[in-house]
């Protein structure tokens, strides 16, 4: 049965099988081209993208699909999301018609949206993503939403599985400083997938910057970064703005940047980040440019993660 939606780890039936399929695709990216022939992928972006945009396009092309890309905020009409609204102000097109029309043109739709980081309840309700899911008549894949980034997390799992030298490595998700307010999506999603992958996960962040318990569950959360890094096999670094004081930016936390000295406390850990990354703010050059860095491998695996998901949506069950 074809996969109809991909928005979170909950859409994965057997992670081990997905990882093996991604590895198989990576070995020969063009072996499933018959599955995508005469099919069209539509990619709808409501915010900027580099890796997600290019890797998902490449994944579709590897499968023999055609691709249409639209920057909705720049090229499309302003979309109304609420039902029963009298559209006599700024919006010109309702989501019901927009999603319905795109579904007629495409066999699979990818949607990328971002949180406003002003109203936690609104962002975590995932209104935009859920409206597309409700009104699209073809499979929908999340290219990132307000609270999750499943394609990134799948690529992260694939990268760890390819690189680990023990069955259950210690993986540390470490908060990092940043001058802007960033979403919790990548971090939320990474935690979800790591729990599903049965890794030995530890989270470290300053007090007041804990992620939502709905995502972290019983994962250990340490506010002492050096303690958390002890014996780590992988260090995944990412900033997120405050969940508790929603959208707030931490100040005076520059010492949370990942450095070579900090990695000396680990088990020769590999460094991971989803990119883009601010050098010498989030991580020092000496780490990012070292053999310990897996950031380019992660980015490369974005293609094969996306290709696996699209192939599942096209009905492949192997």
Rosetta blueprint (number, residue, H / E / L):
1 X L
2 X L
3 X L
4 X L
5 X E
6 X E
7 X L
8 X L
9 X H
10 X H
11 X H
12 X L
13 X L
14 X L
15 X H
16 X H
17 X H
18 X H
19 X H
20 X H
21 X H
22 X H
23 X H
24 X H
25 X H
26 X H
27 X H
28 X L
29 X L
30 X L
31 X L
32 X L
33 X H
34 X H
35 X H
36 X L
37 X L
38 X L
39 X L
40 X E
41 X E
42 X E
43 X E
44 X E
45 X E
46 X L
47 X L
48 X L
49 X L
50 X L
51 X H
52 X H
53 X H
54 X H
55 X H
56 X H
57 X H
58 X H
59 X H
60 X H
61 X H
62 X H
63 X L
64 X L
65 X L
66 X E
67 X E
68 X E
69 X E
70 X E
71 X E
72 X H
73 X H
74 X H
75 X H
76 X L
77 X L
78 X L
79 X E
80 X E
81 X L
82 X L
83 X L
84 X L
85 X L
86 X L
87 X L
88 X L
89 X L
90 X L
91 X L
92 X L
93 X E
94 X E
95 X H
96 X H
97 X H
98 X H
99 X H
100 X H
101 X H
102 X H
103 X H
104 X H
105 X H
106 X L
107 X L
108 X E
109 X E
110 X E
111 X E
112 X E
113 X L
114 X L
115 X L
116 X L
117 X L
118 X L
119 X L
120 X H
121 X H
122 X H
123 X H
124 X H
125 X L
126 X L
127 X H
128 X H
129 X H
130 X H
131 X H
132 X H
133 X H
134 X H
135 X H
136 X L
137 X L
138 X L
139 X E
140 X E
141 X E
142 X E
143 X L
144 X L
145 X L
146 X L
147 X L
148 X L
149 X L
150 X H
151 X H
152 X H
153 X H
154 X H
155 X H
156 X H
157 X H
158 X H
159 X H
160 X H
161 X H
162 X H
163 X H
164 X L
165 X L
166 X L
167 X L
168 X L
169 X L
170 X E
171 X E
172 X E
173 X E
174 X E
175 X E
176 X L
177 X L
178 X L
179 X L
180 X L
181 X L
182 X L
183 X L
184 X L
185 X H
186 X H
187 X H
188 X H
189 X H
190 X H
191 X H
192 X H
193 X H
194 X H
195 X H
196 X H
197 X L
198 X L
199 X L
200 X E
201 X E
202 X E
203 X E
204 X E
205 X L
206 X L
207 X L
208 X L
209 X L
210 X L
211 X L
212 X L
213 X H
214 X H
215 X H
216 X H
217 X L
218 X L
219 X L
220 X E
221 X E
222 X E
223 X L
224 X L
225 X H
226 X H
227 X H
228 X H
229 X H
230 X L
231 X L
232 X L
233 X L
234 X E
235 X E
236 X E
237 X E
238 X E
239 X L
240 X L
241 X L
242 X L
243 X L
244 X L
245 X L
246 X L
247 X L
248 X L
249 X L
250 X L
251 X L
252 X L
253 X L
254 X H
255 X H
256 X H
257 X L
258 X E
259 X L
260 X H
261 X H
262 X H
263 X H
264 X L
265 X L
266 X L
267 X L
268 X L
269 X L
270 X E
271 X E
272 X E
273 X L
274 X L
275 X L
276 X L
277 X L
278 X L
279 X E
280 X L
281 X L
282 X L
283 X E
284 X L
285 X H
286 X H
287 X H
288 X H
289 X L
290 X L
291 X L
292 X L
293 X E
294 X L
295 X H
296 X H
297 X H
298 X H
299 X H
300 X H
301 X H
302 X H
303 X H
304 X H
305 X H
306 X H
307 X H
308 X H
309 X H
310 X H
311 X H
312 X H
313 X H
314 X L
315 X L
316 X L
317 X L
318 X L
